[in-house]
């Protein structure tokens, strides 16, 4: 595999923005992301610049890891957010212990199935374990079967925690975790 797995640099915000916009056009984006393409497209460049700085190589609270192809094209990404014990997460739940939270998982369709997502997850978990987290979690829409199967394959297990999705009581997201080895 001739792909480089690495953290983004702060000055690579435009490439991060471009990959995010591609991800938001994926057929399952409505299940996978809490943001729409139109909302992301309307964000000013300063939004993406700040996001890149906060998740770039050397950042302490988040890390965006990408898969870069031989031609330099970014073909996949995952972001790890650190959540500290005693805080409240994005959904309003109490964070009981220091943990990582994987978000923004995406691999371009033309390179799916060759192991890039597994390698991205390995790098994300390694970064999180290096920050002393006790576990790493993710939240997945209950109808996103493809993602749920993959997460189970790489060791994530459902916790039973259900996160209501926005104002729609009929839609739910499920927490899955992997404990520190």
C-alpha angles and dihedrals in degrees: 000000000000097000126120116220112204147136117268122252120235093246092057094078093121092057090046090051092049093051091047091053090050090049092051090057093057113118091245095043091110088062098037105045135046090216133068127227092245092052092049093046091053093056115107119243088252088067091058092042091055092044091052093048091051094051102032130116107296096023112132105206101043141013130199111205121194139190110228119199126224089264092053095256115141107235103171144015146183128180126210119206120194115226118195125216112258095033131103121245128226091273094052096256121137114251105227100186139013107282145159121240120204116213139160096037111178139150121181111254094239092063100038117122098034097096101263095124091053091051092048090051092049090054092046092050092046090053092048095047088050088059092056099252118163095213142357122227141183135189119228131184111251090234095051095097096165092057094042091053092049094048090051091049091056094048107271115137130194114257097197092246110135121199116203111230114234115290095332110099091188094064124069140175124215129219117230125183144187117206123224109272 
